[in-house]
Each structure stands twice: as C-alpha cells, then as structure tokens.
Amino acid sequence: MTGTQPSRGMSDPGDTLHYATPLPLHAEYFPMGQSLRIAANSRLVHAAAESIWSRFRCISNESQVSFHVEIDSGHSRDCVAAPILRAREHLFSIIADSRNFVNADLRAGFAFAHFTHDLVADADYWRYHFLEPLAYLLVGARSFTYLHASSVSRYGRAVVLCGDSGAGKTCLAFACARRGWTFHSGDATAILRSDVRRIMGRPFEIRFRGDARALFKELRHFPPALRPNNKHDIEIDPVHLGLKIEPEALASHIVFLNRTRVPVKASITPFPPDEARRRLEQDICFGDETIRQAQRAALVAFLSLPVWQLNYSDWDEAEQSLHALVAEG
C-alpha cells in the first residue's frame, strides 16, 4: 500500500462536492482473482480489504475496477440497521444515511463512497454490508456470472453443487472436502465469462448454520456467532479444518441437490437443462441489459456441461455418488 498518513475531512471548504479530498492510500486487491484498486484516506479501509482478499492471487486483469473511499472523523450512527440498496440500469447505490453511502457505475467499473469513521471502525458491519457486496458487484459486472452454488473438485474435475436454500450445498461440499476433495466455495461460485468452464470460488471461509454442529463433530469446537445479518452462523477458515483449498478450478459437472429427510439410497439422475437454466438465471439480477446479456450467454455456454440431480439423505452416500461421477470422467 502506498501513500501518506490518513487525512479525514481535509477537503477545501470551497469544494462542496469534495472533488479534491485527498485519498493518499492506494492498494490493489484481487477479489476472486480480479483486480480491484482502492484509494482511501483511512487505513481502516485497507485493513478490512486486506483481511478479506490478501490470499487471492491475480488470475486476470480484465476487470480493472476501482473504488474511491472518503472517511470523515464524525460519528453518526444511532443503530446498525441494514442499508438500503437501489439500482437502475448500470448504476447501483448502497445507502445507510446521508453520510454513509456508496454509488457505483457498473459499466465504467468505478465506485465512490463516503463514510463516517465510526461506521468503518465496525469492521464486520462495514465489510458485510458495503465493502464485499460492492467489490463483487464491480468485478462481477466485468468478468463473472454468479451462481448460488458450492463447488469442490477431485482428479482436477470440479462439481458445482446447486440447489435451493436448505438443500445442503455447504454441508455436502464440506462432507466431500473432509474426504479428500479440494474445497472451492461454500455458497458462491462464479463462472469466468471469458472461459466458461473456469470457475472461481471463495475458499478462505466456510459458513454454516448453527445447527450444522450436530451433523459434523469437527464443528463442535466452533460456537455460532451473531453476524451482521442478525443470524447465528459458524464462520471458519477451512485451513483450520484441515481442508485442501483452491480459488479456481475447471468445472466438469453441474449437480442439483435434492435432499430428503426420509432415508433414501443416494442416486444421480439426469436433470433437464432447460430447468437448470431457468433456476440459475434467477441469480442474474444486476447490471444493465448489456451486462445481463453477457451473463446469460456465459450461463448458456456453461450449461453445455453434463447436468445431474443428486437425490440423497446421507452425506457419506452423497459423497460416494459424486466421487463415482467424477471418477468416470
């Protein structure tokens, strides 16, 4: 990171729009492998970015997006309510109040923001509601089609696990990883639009619902914590669980999960590609029509991979079925 000491609220009094506020602290990060350049006037901004993305390596400079952040020394929050999201065409805003907001141009790959010091000092809140969603929106508009899916690989072949909330995406990915698979992502997988078989994940954290501790004995040492979305979850660095991790992989299969509480023998059956497209297109929900069309085209190409449904109730049987699938090539 380059720059001088942080400066807060040091703009020219005549500069009512804060065009000239110094942002002397510069650094480049690589969320999901894509370049994000941040200029700020507070080290708190870069400390948060470093904690999230320091382990991601650069895989492409296609995105080249930037984020300018001005922090003033004020204190403005009376509560920690979630901010409001608003969007139109290629413009996107995240707004907590008149002094804490982000405005982004997804087409230009640029965002600027203003925050009070006390809000950014609440690192968990600021990361969850502002920094992470803004960064992934910017790089996603340029480079990715996002899937609400987990992903794991074996023998160099990645399986993308899709399904509704509660289908067991994260838990099944963990069940595979604890038996030797490489873990790529627990609930967010991205298709690289320039190479649609190439997927990117977020492997440096894995998040479970609190009741997952009853399913896997390894999780009993990690108590649930209240997160900024007011849910009690377990968030763990997969390395602390002894898992092999990688941010990227080449996908070979798409698998929709059909988990049942009634005991059934695990089985894999073909899944209709048209239904797969309908369900996965629901995740394409931001950007203007040009951006969305690029995302849809990548999804259509991605669905040329074999698409399956995994019917299961037992984690070990489900892992064995997936192992047989990738072992066959």
C-alpha positions as CSV (number, residue, x, y, z in Angstrom):
1,M,0.0,0.0,0.0
2,T,1.3,3.4,-0.9
3,G,0.5,6.8,0.5
4,T,1.0,9.2,3.4
5,Q,-0.8,9.4,6.8
6,P,-4.6,9.3,6.6
7,S,-6.5,12.5,6.2
8,R,-10.1,12.9,7.2
9,G,-12.3,15.7,6.2
10,M,-9.5,17.8,4.8
11,S,-11.1,19.0,1.6
12,D,-11.1,22.6,0.5
13,P,-14.0,24.5,2.2
14,G,-15.0,25.8,-1.2
15,D,-15.1,22.3,-2.6
16,T,-18.6,21.5,-1.5
17,L,-18.7,18.3,-3.6
18,H,-15.4,17.0,-2.2
19,Y,-13.8,16.6,-5.6
20,A,-10.4,17.4,-4.2
21,T,-10.5,15.4,-0.9
22,P,-7.0,13.7,-0.8
23,L,-7.1,9.9,-1.0
24,P,-3.4,9.2,-0.5
25,L,-3.6,5.5,0.5
26,H,-3.6,3.2,-2.6
27,A,-3.5,-0.6,-2.9
28,E,-4.6,-3.3,-5.3
29,Y,-6.5,-6.4,-4.2
30,F,-7.8,-9.4,-6.2
31,P,-11.3,-10.5,-5.1
32,M,-11.9,-13.8,-6.8
33,G,-8.8,-13.2,-8.8
34,Q,-9.8,-9.9,-10.4
35,S,-8.1,-6.5,-10.0
36,L,-9.7,-4.0,-7.6
37,R,-7.8,-0.8,-6.9
38,I,-8.8,1.1,-3.8
39,A,-7.9,4.7,-3.0
40,A,-8.8,5.9,0.5
41,N,-7.8,8.3,3.2
42,S,-8.0,5.9,6.1
43,R,-6.0,2.8,6.9
44,L,-9.2,1.1,8.2
45,V,-10.4,0.7,4.6
46,H,-7.2,-1.2,3.6
47,A,-7.1,-3.2,6.8
48,A,-10.6,-4.6,6.0
49,A,-9.7,-5.3,2.4
50,E,-6.5,-7.0,3.3
51,S,-8.3,-9.2,5.8
52,I,-10.7,-10.4,3.1
53,W,-8.6,-10.7,-0.1
54,S,-4.9,-10.9,0.9
55,R,-4.8,-14.6,-0.1
56,F,-6.4,-14.3,-3.5
57,R,-3.8,-14.1,-6.3
58,C,-4.3,-12.3,-9.6
59,I,-5.7,-14.5,-12.4
60,S,-6.8,-11.8,-14.8
61,N,-6.6,-8.0,-15.2
62,E,-9.8,-8.0,-17.2
63,S,-11.9,-6.2,-14.6
64,Q,-9.5,-3.3,-13.6
65,V,-12.2,-1.7,-11.4
66,S,-11.6,1.0,-8.8
67,F,-13.1,2.2,-5.6
68,H,-12.5,5.6,-4.0
69,V,-13.4,5.9,-0.3
70,E,-13.6,9.1,1.7
71,I,-13.7,8.8,5.5
72,D,-14.5,11.7,7.8
73,S,-13.9,11.8,11.5
74,G,-17.5,12.1,12.5
75,H,-19.8,9.8,14.4
76,S,-23.2,9.4,13.0
77,R,-24.8,6.1,13.8
78,D,-27.6,5.5,16.3
79,C,-28.2,1.9,15.2
80,V,-26.8,-0.8,13.0
81,A,-29.7,-1.3,10.6
82,A,-29.0,-2.8,7.2
83,P,-28.5,-0.2,4.5
84,I,-30.9,0.3,1.5
85,L,-29.9,-1.0,-2.0
86,R,-31.1,0.8,-5.1
87,A,-30.2,0.2,-8.8
88,R,-31.2,1.4,-12.2
89,E,-29.5,0.2,-15.4
90,H,-25.7,0.3,-14.8
91,L,-26.0,2.4,-11.6
92,F,-26.0,1.0,-8.1
93,S,-26.2,2.5,-4.7
94,I,-25.9,1.2,-1.1
95,I,-27.2,3.8,1.3
96,A,-27.2,3.8,5.1
97,D,-27.7,7.6,5.6
98,S,-26.6,10.9,4.1
99,R,-23.0,10.4,5.3
100,N,-22.6,6.7,4.7
101,F,-23.2,5.5,1.2
102,V,-21.7,4.0,-2.0
103,N,-22.5,5.0,-5.6
104,A,-21.3,2.7,-8.3
105,D,-21.2,2.7,-12.1
106,L,-21.0,-0.9,-13.1
107,R,-20.4,-0.2,-16.8
108,A,-17.4,2.1,-16.0
109,G,-16.1,-0.1,-13.2
110,F,-15.9,2.7,-10.7
111,A,-17.4,3.5,-7.4
112,F,-17.1,6.2,-4.8
113,A,-18.2,6.3,-1.2
114,H,-18.3,8.4,1.9
115,F,-18.4,7.0,5.4
116,T,-18.0,8.2,9.0
117,H,-15.1,6.8,10.9
118,D,-17.3,5.0,13.5
119,L,-19.1,3.0,10.8
120,V,-16.0,1.8,9.1
121,A,-14.5,1.0,12.5
122,D,-17.3,-1.5,12.9
123,A,-15.4,-3.8,10.5
124,D,-17.8,-6.7,10.5
125,Y,-20.8,-4.4,9.6
126,W,-18.9,-2.4,7.0
127,R,-17.4,-5.5,5.3
128,Y,-20.7,-7.3,5.2
129,H,-23.0,-4.5,4.1
130,F,-20.7,-2.4,2.0
131,L,-17.2,-3.5,1.0
132,E,-17.8,-7.1,0.0
133,P,-21.0,-6.6,-2.0
134,L,-19.6,-3.5,-3.7
135,A,-16.4,-5.3,-4.8
136,Y,-18.2,-8.4,-6.1
137,L,-20.7,-6.3,-8.0
138,L,-17.9,-4.3,-9.7
139,V,-15.8,-7.3,-10.7
140,G,-18.9,-9.4,-11.5
141,A,-20.2,-6.9,-13.9
142,R,-17.0,-7.0,-15.8
143,S,-16.0,-10.7,-15.6
144,F,-18.4,-13.1,-13.9
145,T,-21.7,-14.8,-13.9
146,Y,-22.5,-15.6,-10.3
147,L,-24.2,-18.8,-9.1
148,H,-25.7,-19.5,-5.7
149,A,-23.7,-22.7,-5.5
150,S,-20.9,-24.5,-3.7
151,S,-18.0,-26.2,-5.6
152,V,-15.5,-28.9,-4.9
153,S,-13.1,-30.9,-7.1
154,R,-11.3,-34.2,-7.4
155,Y,-9.0,-35.5,-10.0
156,G,-8.9,-32.0,-11.5
157,R,-12.7,-32.0,-12.1
158,A,-14.9,-29.6,-10.3
159,V,-18.5,-30.3,-9.4
160,V,-20.8,-27.3,-9.0
161,L,-23.5,-28.0,-6.4
162,C,-26.7,-26.1,-6.9
163,G,-30.0,-26.1,-5.1
164,D,-32.5,-24.2,-3.0
165,S,-31.7,-22.9,0.5
166,G,-31.5,-25.9,2.8
167,A,-30.6,-28.3,0.1
168,G,-27.2,-28.9,1.8
169,K,-24.8,-27.2,-0.6
170,T,-22.3,-26.1,2.0
171,C,-22.6,-29.2,4.2
172,L,-22.1,-31.5,1.2
173,A,-19.1,-29.5,0.0
174,F,-17.7,-29.9,3.5
175,A,-18.5,-33.6,3.6
176,C,-16.6,-34.0,0.3
177,A,-13.7,-31.9,1.4
178,R,-13.2,-33.8,4.7
179,R,-12.8,-36.9,2.5
180,G,-10.0,-35.5,0.3
181,W,-11.8,-33.2,-2.2
182,T,-10.5,-29.7,-2.8
183,F,-12.8,-27.0,-1.5
184,H,-13.5,-24.0,-3.7
185,S,-16.6,-22.4,-2.3
186,G,-19.4,-22.9,0.2
187,D,-22.2,-20.8,-1.3
188,A,-20.9,-18.5,-4.0
189,T,-19.3,-19.8,-7.2
190,A,-18.6,-17.6,-10.3
191,I,-18.3,-18.6,-13.9
192,L,-15.4,-16.7,-15.6
193,R,-17.2,-15.4,-18.7
194,S,-14.1,-15.4,-20.9
195,D,-13.6,-19.1,-20.2
196,V,-16.9,-20.6,-19.0
197,R,-15.5,-23.9,-17.8
198,R,-13.3,-22.0,-15.4
199,I,-14.9,-21.3,-12.0
200,M,-13.8,-19.1,-9.2
201,G,-14.8,-19.5,-5.6
202,R,-14.3,-18.0,-2.1
203,P,-12.3,-20.8,-0.4
204,F,-10.9,-18.8,2.5
205,E,-14.0,-19.0,4.6
206,I,-16.8,-21.6,5.0
207,R,-20.0,-20.6,6.7
208,F,-22.5,-23.0,8.4
209,R,-25.8,-22.6,10.1
210,G,-25.6,-23.1,13.8
211,D,-27.3,-26.5,13.7
212,A,-24.5,-27.9,11.5
213,R,-22.6,-28.7,14.7
214,A,-25.0,-31.6,15.3
215,L,-24.1,-33.0,11.8
216,F,-20.3,-32.9,11.9
217,K,-18.3,-33.4,15.1
218,E,-15.4,-31.2,13.8
219,L,-17.7,-28.2,14.1
220,R,-18.5,-28.6,17.8
221,H,-15.4,-26.6,18.7
222,F,-16.7,-23.5,16.8
223,P,-19.6,-21.7,18.6
224,P,-22.1,-19.8,16.4
225,A,-21.8,-16.0,16.4
226,L,-24.3,-13.3,15.6
227,R,-23.4,-11.9,12.2
228,P,-24.4,-8.5,10.7
229,N,-27.4,-10.1,9.0
230,N,-28.7,-11.0,12.5
231,K,-28.3,-14.7,12.0
232,H,-26.2,-17.0,14.3
233,D,-23.8,-18.8,12.0
234,I,-20.4,-20.5,12.3
235,E,-17.7,-18.9,10.1
236,I,-14.4,-20.8,9.8
237,D,-11.2,-20.6,7.8
238,P,-11.2,-24.0,6.1
239,V,-7.5,-24.4,6.8
240,H,-8.4,-24.7,10.5
241,L,-10.5,-27.7,9.5
242,G,-7.5,-29.3,7.6
243,L,-9.2,-28.9,4.2
244,K,-7.4,-28.5,0.9
245,I,-8.5,-25.3,-0.8
246,E,-8.1,-23.5,-4.1
247,P,-9.8,-20.4,-5.5
248,E,-10.2,-21.7,-9.0
249,A,-10.9,-25.0,-10.9
250,L,-12.2,-26.4,-14.2
251,A,-15.8,-27.5,-13.9
252,S,-16.9,-30.9,-15.3
253,H,-20.4,-31.4,-13.8
254,I,-23.3,-29.4,-12.6
255,V,-25.3,-31.2,-9.9
256,F,-28.7,-30.0,-8.4
257,L,-29.3,-31.3,-4.9
258,N,-32.5,-33.0,-3.8
259,R,-32.1,-33.7,-0.1
260,T,-34.8,-35.5,1.7
261,R,-35.3,-36.1,5.4
262,V,-36.7,-39.6,4.6
263,P,-33.8,-42.1,4.3
264,V,-33.2,-42.9,0.6
265,K,-30.3,-44.5,-1.2
266,A,-28.2,-41.8,-2.9
267,S,-28.7,-41.7,-6.7
268,I,-27.8,-39.5,-9.6
269,T,-30.2,-38.9,-12.5
270,P,-30.1,-36.5,-15.5
271,F,-31.5,-33.0,-14.8
272,P,-33.3,-31.1,-17.6
273,P,-31.0,-28.4,-18.9
274,D,-34.0,-26.0,-19.6
275,E,-35.0,-26.3,-15.9
276,A,-31.4,-25.8,-14.9
277,R,-31.2,-22.6,-16.9
278,R,-34.5,-21.3,-15.5
279,R,-33.3,-21.8,-12.0
280,L,-29.8,-20.4,-12.4
281,E,-30.9,-17.4,-14.4
282,Q,-32.7,-16.2,-11.2
283,D,-29.2,-15.3,-9.9
284,I,-28.7,-12.8,-12.7
285,C,-30.2,-9.8,-11.1
286,F,-27.9,-6.7,-11.5
287,G,-26.5,-4.6,-14.3
288,D,-28.0,-3.1,-17.4
289,E,-29.2,-5.3,-20.3
290,T,-25.7,-5.4,-21.9
291,I,-24.2,-6.8,-18.7
292,R,-27.1,-9.2,-18.1
293,Q,-27.0,-10.5,-21.6
294,A,-23.3,-11.3,-21.2
295,Q,-24.0,-13.1,-18.0
296,R,-26.8,-15.1,-19.7
297,A,-24.7,-16.1,-22.6
298,A,-22.0,-17.4,-20.3
299,L,-24.6,-19.4,-18.4
300,V,-25.9,-21.0,-21.6
301,A,-22.4,-22.0,-22.5
302,F,-21.7,-23.3,-19.0
303,L,-24.8,-25.5,-19.2
304,S,-23.3,-27.5,-22.1
305,L,-21.6,-29.4,-19.2
306,P,-23.5,-32.5,-18.0
307,V,-26.3,-31.6,-15.6
308,W,-27.5,-34.0,-13.0
309,Q,-29.7,-34.3,-9.9
310,L,-28.4,-35.9,-6.8
311,N,-31.1,-37.5,-4.6
312,Y,-29.8,-38.2,-1.1
313,S,-30.3,-38.1,2.6
314,D,-26.9,-39.3,3.9
315,W,-23.8,-37.2,3.5
316,D,-21.4,-40.1,3.0
317,E,-23.6,-41.8,0.4
318,A,-23.9,-38.5,-1.4
319,E,-20.1,-38.0,-1.5
320,Q,-19.6,-41.5,-2.8
321,S,-22.1,-40.9,-5.6
322,L,-20.2,-37.7,-6.6
323,H,-16.9,-39.5,-6.4
324,A,-18.1,-42.1,-8.8
325,L,-19.4,-39.4,-11.1
326,V,-16.0,-37.6,-11.4
327,A,-14.0,-40.8,-11.4
328,E,-15.8,-41.8,-14.6
329,G,-14.6,-38.6,-16.2
